[in-house]
Amino acid sequence: MTVTTRRLSTDEIEARIAELGPWFHNIDLGGVRTAPDHFLGDYPALKWRGFAHAIPADLTGKSVLDIGCNAGFYAIEMKRRGAARVVGIDDSDTYLAQARFAAETCGVEIEFRNLSVYDVARLGERFDLVLFMGVLYHLRHPLLALDLIHEHVADDMLVFQSMQRGSAEVEPVGEDYDFWETEIFDRPGFPRMHFIEKSYSNDWTNWWVPNRACVEAMLRSSGFEIRDHPEAEVYVCGKVGRDGPGAAYPAQGSGR
């Protein structure tokens, strides 16, 4: 659906972008870039060009959930591919304000809600396509997040991306290992998650950074079958059944 609103002048767009900044998503809004000096270049458009071909070009009639939507770049792209319903969630009011302005300026209707990935059950619905881009490493409980996505919102396809560090090798995972087998843990291709106690890249929300083998193992463990790996950090997955426990739901304390 296209939203018809008064077309803003370039000066008005520039003023609103400055008011809502700083921006992490560099989006072209009426010829004005929201983050033209981004340290990653034209991001996330540069990333998107590396895997856009792996997403259905026609999403007519489909529903999409963008978890950790930031300023809405990917959510807007899904509407441009004809998705009937797009929901973007983020736990940052700053990013959500940016996303609402970006969607309005682009003339697309997207529902934005202040929710974290841990709250996805509150949506009460499943989506044909779930985007989980650049969120995992910002979480203190990353595997729980994947479990909750599988249990509550993913219906068919998950598109996943995470920053990765360490080896790009992938060691075949055995069904079991003897207690005295320790050498396996030193192999570069064994699944490994690096914990950041303080800060990384001047960002205290960077908690965990997996290597490639760890990303793939976590996806499988959470019930997602890797169907395509179109870009170094991006995986297109299908939801499948899984063995073992699902999402954990810790009891809430009394606050005393």
Disulfide bonds with the S-S distance in Angstrom:
none
